[in-house]
Amino acid sequence: MYLSKEVKAEIFKKHGKSVTDTGSTEGQVALFTFRINHLTEHLKRNRKDFNTERALVMLVGKRRSLLDYLKANEITRYREIIKELGIRK
């Protein structure tokens, strides 16, 4: 599996407040970004996989919602996470 416990722990350690803080907005956005990148690579190889394409669109929407929330409430944290992950609007 591409997303093991260790990979998740590393993502939350790097972008969240701690390894166990899985609910922080930055950690969630980082996790969604990792999953989006994985699904994008999958779709480059399997362009007719429409179920995965739908899942990808839903993930992008969830990440966008979290980023909008972060932008509305704490603009500095929003700018940091955008720069860190290389997400463009």
Secondary structure, DSSP 8 states (H G I E B T S, - for coil): --S-HHHHHHHHHHHSSSSS-TT-HHHHHHHHHHHHHHHHHHHHH-TT-HHHHHHHHHHHHHHHHHHHHHHHH-HHHHHHHHHHHT---
